[in-house]
Amino acid sequence: AVVSTQSTGSVETATKIKAVDNQIEQNKNRGKHAELTYMEVKQSNSDTKLYESVGRMFVLETQDVILEQLKDRAAKSRDTIQKLESQKGYLNKNLKESENALRELVETKKTAVAK
């Protein structure tokens, strides 16, 4: 019963790590998209009409506003990635501790059976 509880904890932690990896990848893609869009918008003429998508409509915005929003979006992605990386480190540490505890438990069971 104790072994199954330990292994269940390991499986849950591994699943959480995969979820965090997926979130990191999504945030990397969002940040990259914002950075690439920023570079393209910056290259456009200042008199070019730029529209921001708001729900199901588009709002005319100045180039400066769009560039600022893109900078913010890229920065938020970087911050989120840092937080997720630290969370992933914590989960990896928990996973290793859980695996070690499971190994020790199996070893004590083997020694008890051998005696």
C-alpha positions in Angstrom: 0.0 0.0 0.0 2.8 2.4 0.9 4.7 1.5 -2.4 1.6 2.2 -4.5 1.2 5.6 -2.7 4.8 6.5 -3.4 4.7 5.4 -7.1 1.4 7.3 -7.5 3.1 10.4 -6.2 6.0 9.9 -8.7 3.6 9.5 -11.6 1.6 12.7 -10.6 4.8 14.7 -10.3 6.0 13.4 -13.7 2.7 14.4 -15.2 3.0 17.9 -13.6 6.5 18.2 -15.1 5.2 17.4 -18.6 2.4 20.0 -18.1 5.0 22.6 -17.1 7.2 21.7 -20.1 4.2 22.3 -22.4 3.5 25.7 -20.7 7.1 26.7 -21.1 7.0 25.8 -24.8 3.8 27.7 -25.3 5.2 30.8 -23.6 8.4 30.5 -25.7 6.3 30.5 -28.8 4.2 33.5 -27.7 7.4 35.4 -26.8 9.0 34.6 -30.1 5.8 35.6 -32.0 5.7 38.9 -30.2 9.4 39.6 -30.9 9.0 38.8 -34.6 5.9 40.9 -34.9 7.7 43.7 -33.1 10.5 43.6 -35.6 8.1 43.7 -38.5 6.0 46.5 -37.1 9.1 48.6 -36.3 10.2 48.3 -40.0 6.9 49.6 -41.3 6.4 53.3 -42.0 5.1 55.4 -39.2 2.1 56.4 -41.3 1.0 52.8 -41.9 -2.4 52.0 -40.3 -2.1 49.3 -37.7 -5.0 47.5 -36.2 -5.2 45.6 -32.9 -7.5 42.7 -32.6 -10.0 43.1 -29.7 -12.4 40.2 -29.5 -14.2 40.1 -32.8 -13.3 43.6 -33.9 -10.2 45.6 -34.9 -9.2 48.9 -33.3 -6.9 51.4 -35.1 -3.8 52.0 -33.0 -0.6 54.0 -33.4 2.6 52.3 -34.1 4.0 53.3 -30.7 1.1 51.7 -28.8 1.4 48.5 -30.8 5.2 48.3 -30.2 4.7 48.9 -26.5 2.1 46.1 -26.3 4.4 43.7 -28.1 7.3 44.6 -25.8 5.0 43.9 -22.8 3.8 40.6 -24.2 7.4 39.4 -24.8 8.5 40.5 -21.3 5.5 38.7 -19.7 6.4 35.6 -21.6 10.0 35.7 -20.4 8.8 36.3 -16.8 6.4 33.4 -17.0 9.1 31.1 -18.4 11.4 32.0 -15.5 8.6 31.2 -13.0 7.8 27.9 -14.8 11.5 26.9 -14.9 11.8 27.4 -11.1 8.6 25.4 -10.6 10.0 22.7 -12.9 13.2 22.6 -10.8 11.1 22.2 -7.6 9.1 19.4 -9.2 12.2 17.6 -10.5 13.6 17.8 -6.9 10.4 16.3 -5.5 10.4 13.6 -8.2 14.0 12.5 -7.3 13.2 12.5 -3.6 10.1 10.4 -4.2 12.1 8.0 -6.4 14.8 7.7 -3.7 12.2 7.1 -1.0 10.6 4.4 -3.2 14.0 2.7 -3.7 14.7 2.7 0.0 11.3 1.3 0.7 11.8 -1.5 -1.8 15.3 -2.2 -0.3 13.9 -2.5 3.2 11.1 -4.8 2.0 13.8 -7.0 0.3 15.9 -7.1 3.4 12.9 -7.9 5.6 11.8 -10.8 3.2 15.4 -12.1 3.0 15.6 -12.4 6.8 
